[in-house]
Amino acid sequence: MDVFVAEFVGTSLLLATGSGVVANVVLNQTKGNNGGWMVITTAWALGVFIGVVVAGPYSGAHLNPAVSVGLAIAGDFAWAMVPKYVLAQVLGAMFGSGIAWLVYKDHFDVTDDPEMKFAPFGTAPAIRNLPSNLFSEIIGTSVLIIVILYSTEPIIQDGADTPIGLGSLGALPVAFLVWVIGLSLGGTTGYAINPARDLGPRIMHQILPIKGKGTSDWAYSWVPILGPILGAALAAGIYLLLGAGGMV
């Protein structure tokens, strides 16, 4: 499988299940209505698991521009590959969230609250304080990236000169990592920790014919894009400062 296709498919699976669980919890008349934060964080973590299982052998399963950028800063991924990965991730996130919308379309139609109609697509802060919200995204993403950097080894495809990712952490440990970030650090902003996870679905919310939808809140959209990128840069910087794999 081509790396672009792998990142697209893996991110699509992540968002189909991630957007799907939020829809199941917040939309009217679903079986999972009012299931709560534990249900949402668990399903997002397991969505990462299935995305990594599918994409991992072919692309390293970044599924997240922050991962691609963080690995590139750390010297474990070629900068020339970053645009290709990011494009696949954003398109995959758009496709996956679109699938979730189709699955739950009847429930979108019977839900009156525009904020609940938006929730399966994009993140929104519990308390809107942009500097604090940005800080939350930076910290959550830095935890994600630094654990990945310190827990894995670069993988190189046959015939390639540069790593495509870090593969030995495994799908299940990554799922647990995302789960603990959501449970502990995600309550402030909904823990995007992934620009594609927020941008792609937010675009879909804007363009899909969702009955009674409200704003896509583009005024906030820069936070879950910039925050994770800054968090990835912070994590990679710490990793390099401490000796790129060993404490100094």
N, C-alpha and C positions, 0 to 999 in steps of 0.2 A: 504494500500500500504506500502510495506517495505521501510524503510528510504533510503536504497541504491537505490532502484528503483525510489523513489521520487526525490532524488538529481540528478540522471541520467536523468530522464525525464525533470525535471525543467531546468537543465543546457542545455540540448539538445534544448529545445524550445528557451532559451535565445540566444544560438549561431546560431541556424537556422535563426532567425530573425535578429540578430546583424550582422552576416557575410553576410546575405542576403541583408541588406540595404546598406552595404558598396559596395558589388558587384553591386547593382542597380545604385549606384551613380558613381562609378569609371570605370566600364567596358563599352566597346563600344556598341552602338546600343541598349541600354536598354531604357525603358520608363522613368527611373529616372536619366539618365545620366546628370552629373553636377548639381545634386540637391542641393549639398552644405552641410555645417556643421550642419545647423539646422535640415535637414532631418535625417542625421546620428545620431545625439544626441537624437532626439525625438524617433526614432525607437529603439535605444538601451534602452532608458528608458522604453518604452512600452514592450520591450522584457523582461526586468526585471519584469514588472507587470504580464505578462502572466506566466512566470516561477514561480513566488511567488504564484499566484492564484492556480496553479496546485499542487505544492510541499508543500506549507505552512502547510496545515492541517496534513501532514504526517511526515515531517522531519524538520519543521521550516524554510525550504527554504533558506538555506545558499547560495547555488549555487556558492560559492566562498571560496577557502581555507583561504583567509584572514579573512573572517567572522568567519569561524570555529575556527581558531587560536585565533583571537581576543576575542571571547566569552570564549574560554578555559582559556586564560590568566586572564580574568576578573572573572573567577569562575562560569560562567553561562553555561558551556558546559563541558562534560566529555572528558578529554584528550584521553581516550581509544577509543573514537568514531571518533577522528579526522582523522586517516588514512582511515577509511571506507568512510567517507564523501569526503575526498580529491580525492580518487580513483574514486568514482562515478562522481564527478565534472569534472575531467580531461577526463574520458571516454565519459561523456555526451557532453563536449565541442568538442571532436573529432567527435562524431557522428553528432552533430548539424551542424558543419561547413562542414562536408561531404555532408549533405543534401543540404546546400546552394550551394555548388559546382555543384551538380547534376542539381539543378534548373537552374543555370546560365551557364552551361557548354558551350553552343553555344556562349555565350558572352565572356567567357574566351578564346575560340578558335579564336575569331575575334579581340581580344585585343593584341597588339604587345608589349606593355610596361611591362616588367617583374615586375616592382615595383607595377603597378596597379593589376597585377595578384596575388601579394602577399598580398596586402592591405586587402582583405576580411578575411584573416587568422590571421595575427599577427600585432602587433603595431610596429610603427617605429617613431623615433623622428623627429620633424620638423627641429630642429638644433641638430646635433649629438654632444652632450657634456655629456658624461656619468655621471659625478658627478651631473650635473644639471638635467639630465633626471631622475636619481635615486631620487633626492630630490623631483621632481615633482610627482613621483609615491608615495613616502612616504606621502606627504602632501595630495594628492587627496584621498588616501586610509584612512588616519587618519580622515579626515572629514567624510567619509562614516561610519566608525566604531564608532566614538564617538557619532554621531547622533543616530545611531542604539542603542547603549548602553544606552543613556540618554532618549530615547523615547519609550522604550519597556520594557515589563516584561517577565521573563522566562516562558516558557511553558513546562509542564511535561506530558508525556504520561501516561496513566493508568498503574499502577503497576511499574513504573520506579522510581528511586531514584534521578536521576540527570536530569537537564533540557536538552532538545534537541535543544533549540534555543529560540529566542525572537520573539513572535508572534503578539503582539498587535499593532505594528506600522502600519501594513496593506500594501497590495500590492501597492495601489496608492501612499501613501506617500513615499514609498521606490523608486518608479518610479520617482517621482519629485526630490528626493534626488540625484539619479543617473543623472538625466537630468541637474540639476544645476551644479553638479560637471563637467560634460562634457562641458557645455557651458562656465563655468568660469575658470576651472583649467585644462581642457583637451587638450588645443590647443598646448601644448609643446610636448607631447608624444603620444597622442591618448588615454590617460587615460585608461590603462589596468585595474588598481585598482582591479585586479583579476588574480592571477597566472594561474588558469585553463583556463580562457578565452583566454589567450595568448599561453600557452604551448600546450594545446590540438590541436588547429587549426594549430599552427606552425608545429607540428608533421605531421598533415594531409597534409600541403603544401609540406613537405619533401617527403612523400610517395605516394601521388596521382599522376597519370599520366597526369599532367597539361601541355598542349602543350606550349612550349616556356617559361617555368617558369625559373626564375633566382634563386638566393640564398635564403635560408630560414633565413639568417642572425642570425645564432646561436651565433655569437660574441656579439650581443645585447641582446639575450634572457634572460640573467640573470637579467637584469634591471626590466622587468615587472613581475619577479618572486620574487626577493628579496625585491624590493621596496614596494609592497603591504604587504608583511609579516612584514617588519619593520614598516610600517605605522599602521598596526593593533596592533603591540606591543606598539607603541607609544600611540595610542588612548586608549588602555586598561590600560596602565600605568598611563595616565592622569586621567582616570576614577577612578582607585583605589586610586590614590593620593588625589583626590578631595572628596573622601568619598564614592565611589561606589554607586552613585545614589543621592547624595546630596552634595552641595557645603559646604566646611568647612572653 
